[in-house]
Amino acid sequence: MLAIKVLGPGCVNCYTVRDIAVHVLETLDADATIQHVADPREWRKYNLMMTPGLVVNEKLVCAGRIPSEPEVTTWVVNALA
């Protein structure tokens, strides 16, 4: 099962990243846990400098921007492989 984390304070951009991830998971019919991490101390574990951040299976795949759906699809598919 995939583990996805959205790193950020809980702003609109964080929710947009989460919504994109949820849509990709539904499209791929993939099982995953999605967690929102609002604690900046936790962000440091991933060397996140700017939010929002997206972590797939403990790997920071995107930071400081909203990724496109095709990007998230690629990261999820690669993590499932």
Helices and strands as residue ranges (DSSP letters): E 2-7, H 12-28, E 32-37, H 40-43, G 44-46, E 53-56, E 59-63, H 69-80
